[in-house]
Amino acid sequence: MVNLVTPHGGKSLNALLLAKSDRVAASKRTDNLIKVPMSSRETSDVLMLSMGAYTPLDGFMCEADWHGTCAEMKLQNGLFWPIPITLSADRSLADQIKIGDDVALFDEDTGKAMAIMHVSEKFEIDKDFENNNIFGTTDVNHPGVKKVLEQRDINLGGSIEVFDEGDMPNDYKDLYLRPAETRALFDELGWSKVTAFQTRNPMHRSHEHLVKIAIEITDGVFIHQVLGKLKEGDIPAETRTEAIATMIDNYFVPGTALQGGYPIEMRYAGPREALFHALIRQNFGCAYLIVGRDHAGVGDYYGPYDAQEIFDELWEGALETQPLKIDITFYCKKCQGMATEKTSPSKPEDRVQISGTKFREMLENGDDIPVEFSRPEVVEVLRKYYSTLK
């Protein structure tokens, strides 16, 4: 038995999915309950709660936890928590719900009921307060700010019981790994110190370099990709999975990297989200999270290393999983290989700067992709996908 990091809060995983024997009865109960629709983000959060990725939360936040999370990155009990997990409802619907009621939560996109919530609180939030604290801006062009502003009038707080995880576990089968499952896999592989690599993009050479640095200093890397709703133009998970698997099969030593996916929806909260990603990976059993340039950022809202520096602001014991901070990576023509500012003495003209945005632009335009940018086997997988868009 390997010695992995403990789940956040120091106790066992708190997975809110009911036992199989109880799910049918819970589903039938919803026929007689008030039904509360969930946005894609709220549905994603139910799935994360269901699998125990949000341990130790037992549902959607009440006001004190929401306020503490925004203002101090702390729950009411003092436990570190950097991103609000909230559920909103229209005022007219909330007025029908009494404190102590059970309500049915359903995915508004599919119409499928997924969970029962025991409502312990109803409250309004200051959306500008949340946006300023979480995103550092109230600019409506920021996708995370926009999502908060689109929330309904009243937040419902309370514990939940999940009886249906929807289609995602079947759609992604072996890729959809829950924290208990990753911990068992790490144990089977003999990995004690595991590094997580967060991605919503196919892996180019810079990503490969980051992951291989981590492999050198820890037991293995968990390449953990986003399965929740993405931004327009992002490459779908099925194609990303094939591209990442192609890279692993051709360019990694067997048994050093494991690929998986999880149902989170990105907030694009930059520094705050980097902390959140580390907390979540602690629940999955990872001791480290690779934090590179502009982790979880969008546009120019955050500095390139803000997501690294915020970890230095945490108090002792806030988070067991630690950042693996790595400088901007590039292909160095002088060194004839991947490098960073710390390892290459080259001048800017000797460097091939690599970014996911640039990579997608070249693929969309049908441009030649140099080997310094991406492995040819990976490019072939991605070209097949882009050919279907024409």
N, C-alpha and C positions, 0 to 999 in steps of 0.2 A: 504494500500500500504506500503510494507516494504521498508526500506532505505538501498539499496544495494550500494556497491562501484560503482563509475562511470566508464564507459569504459575508456580505456587508452587514454590519451590526453584530458580528461575532457569533451568530447562532446558525442553525440549519437553514437551508433554502426554504423560502415561503412561496411555494407554487400554489396558485389559487384554482387550478383545474380540479373539479370534483372527480371522485372515483367513478369509474365506468358504471358501476352499479347504481349510482345516484343521478346520472345525467338525464335519463329519460324522464324521471319524475320531475326534475327541475325544469326541463323543457316544457312539460305539460302545465306546470304551475304558471308559466308566463301567459297562458291564455286568459287568465283572470287578473293580470296585473297591468297597471299603467305602463305604456311603452315609451321609452326615451330613445330617440335616434342618436347615433354616434357618427361624428365625422370620421374621415379616414385616419386622422391622427389619434382620435379617441379609441377607435377600433384597434389600432396598432398598440396602444397602451394596454388595452384589455389582454391582447395576446402576450405582451411582455409580462404583465402581472400573472397571467395564467401559467406561464412556464417557470416563474420564479426569478426572472431576470431583474425585477425591481425589488427583490428582497431588501429590507423586511416589510415593505408596504403591504397592507392588506386590502387596498382599494384606492379610490380617488380621494385626493386631499381635502380636508376640511380647512377652514379659513386660517387658523393659526399655523398650520403646516405650510400652506401656500405662502403666507406672508413671510414666515421665517426663511423659507427657501429663497424667495426673491431678495429679501433684505440682507440675510446673513449666511445663506447657504446652509441653513440648519433647520431640521424639523423641530417641533415644539419640545421634544424630549432631548434636544441637543445633538442628535445624530446628523452628521454631514449629509446634505442632499442639495444638488446645485440647479436642478431643473424642475419646474412645477409639473405635477401629474394631475390634471383636472378634467372634469366633465361638466359641460354646460347644457342648459335647457332653455327654451323660450320661456319668457315670463308667464305667459298664459298656461303653459304646461306645468311649470314649477308651482303655480298657484294651486293646482289640483293635487299636488303631492304634499303629504303631511310628514313631519319628522317622525321617524319610526316605520314608515311605509317601506315595503319592498316594491321595487320597480323592475321592469324587464329592459335590458339594454340590447338594442339591435343595430346592426350595421346599416346605415341609411343607403349605402350603395347597393347592397345585395338584398336587403330586407330580412336578413337572417338574424333571429334572436340568438344571443351568445352568452349572456350572463344575467344573473339576478343581483341587484344592488340593494343593500339595506341603508336607506337614507338617514343619516344622523345629523345632517346640517344642510342649510341652504344659505347662500351668501352671494353678494355682488363683489366683483373685483374692480380695482383701478387698473385698467388695461395699459395706460401710459406708465404707471408705476412698474408693472410687470415687464413691459418692453424695455424701459430704461435700464432696469436691473439685469435682465437676462440677456438682452441683445445689445445694450449700450446705445440704443437709438429708438426713436419713434417713427422713423422714416417708413412710410407705407410701401416703399419699393423693396424693402427687406422682406424676403418670403416668410421668415419667422414672425415678424411684426404683423404682417398681413394676416397670417393664420390666427394670431391672438385677437386681432380686431374683428375677425369673422366669427369668433365665438359668440354663442347665444348669451342672453342677458344674465342668467342666474347659474351659478355653479352648484352642483350637488356633490356633497361629500359623504363618503361612507364605504363600508367594506363590500366586496363583491365575491360571488361564487361563479366560476365559469363552467359552462356545460357544453359549449360548442366552440371549437377553435377555427371554424370556417374551413375554407378550401386550401389555405396555404400549406399546411403540413403535408397534404397529399400532392399538391402541385409541385412541391420541391423535394418530397420524399427524403432521401439520405442527406440532403443539404440542410434541412430544417432541424437543427440540433438544439435541444433544451439544455440548461445549465447542468442538470443531473447527468445528462448524456455526455456532455463534453468532459465533465470531471471523470466519468468512467473511462472514456477514451484516453484521456491523458494518463490515467492510472495504468491502463493496458499497454500504452506506449512507454511507460516508465518515465514520463515527463513530470518533474516536480516544479521547476521554474519555467513557466510558459509565457511567451510573449504574444500579445494579440496585435494584429494589424487590421485596422478598420478600413473598408473601402466600399465605395459605391461606383467604382470605375474598373474597367479591365486594367491589368497591371502592365505598365511600361517599364523601361529599364531602371528608372529611378526607384519605382516601387520594389522591383526585384532587388536592387542594391540595399534598400532599407531593411528588407526582410532577411537578406543574407547576413547583414551586420548582426541582427538579433540572433540568428541561428548560431553564429560564432560564439556568443556569450551566454546563451540560455539553452535549455534542452530541446526546444522546438518552437515553431511559430504557428499560431492559429490564425489563418487568413479568414477574416470574419466579415462577410459582406452584407450590405443592407438589402432586405427583401421587401421593405415597405415602399410606400409611394415615393417617387422620385421627381426631380425637376424635369421639365420638358427638354428633350434632347439627350437625356441620359440613356445609356445603353441598358436594355432589359437584363434581368438577372440570369435568364437562361443562356444568353450569349456570353455574359461575363463569366459565368461558371465554366463554360467550355473553354474560354480563353485562358482563365486562370489554371484550369486543370492541364491545359496544353503546356503552359509555362512550367508548372511543377513537374510534369512527366518528362520534359526534355532538359530542364536546366537546374533541377534540385536533386540532392542526394535523397534516395528513398528513406522515408521515416523521419524527415526533418521538418516537413510542413504538412498541415492538415487544413482543408478548406471546409467552411461551414457558412450558414446564413442565419439571419435572425430578423424578426418582423418589425423592427423599429422604423418609424418615419422620421427622417432628419428634421431638426429644428433650424439648422444653419446658425447656431448660436456661438460659433467660434470657441473662445476660451471656456465659457461655461459648459459647452457641449463636450469639449475635450475631457473635462472633469467627469461629466456624466458617462462618457464612453469608458473611462477608467473604472468607475464604480460598477457599471454593468459587467465589465470583463472580470472584475473581482468575483462577481457571482458565478461567472462561467468557469472560474478556476485559474485565471491568468494573473501572474505576478507583475507583468509589465504590459504597457500599451505603447506602441510606437507613436510618437507625436512628432511629426515633421513640420514642414512649412505650411502655415495657414490651415491647420487642422479644423475641419468642420466649418470653415469660413465660406463666405459668399461675397463676390464683388470686392470692394475695397473697404469694407466696414471694419476689418481688423488688421493689425500689423502682422507680418509674416511669422513672428515668434511670440505673439500674445498668448497663444494656446499653450506654449511651453512655460512661459513666465508665471502664469496664474497658479501653477502647482506650487510655486515657492511661497504663495500667500496662505497656504493651508496651515492649520494648526496641527500639532503633533497628534497622531492617532486618527486623523480625519479619514484617511484612506489608506488601505493596505497596498493596493495595486499602485505601482509607481510608473511615472512616464519614462520611456526610453527616448531621450531628446536627441534628435539627429538633425544636423545642418542641412541646408539646401543641397541636393545632389544634382550632378550633371555629368555628361560624358566629356572627359578631358582628352582632347586630341594630343596634347603634349605627353600625357601619361599613358595614353592609349587604353583607357579604361574608365569606369565609373569612379567618381571622386566627390569630395565636398570641399568647402572653403578651408577645412582643417587639414586636408590631406593633399591638396593640389596647389602648387605655386604658380599655376598658369594665369594668363591674362584673359580678359573676357572674350577676346576674339578666338581663343583656343578652346572655348567651351560650347557644347551643344546643350542648351537649356531645354529641359523636358517638362511638359505639363500635360495634364489630362485634357484641358481645353484645346490646346494646340493639336494634340493627338486626334481628338474627335474632328476638328476642322479639316485636317489632312485626309482623314478617312472619308468624310462627307464630300470633299472635293475630288476624291480619287487620286490624290497626290502620291508620289513615291514616298515610302516611309523608310528612312535610312536605318541600317542595323544598329546605329548608335541610339536610336530612339525606341525601337521595339524589336523583339525577336520575330523573325520572319514567319515562324509557325503560328504565332499569336496574331500577326497581321492577317494571315490567311483566314483564320476563323472570323475575324472582325469584318473583313471584306465581304465574306459570304452574307453577313447580316446586312451590311449597307447596300448590297446589291438588291436586296428585297425592298428597299425603300424607294427605288427609282421607278 
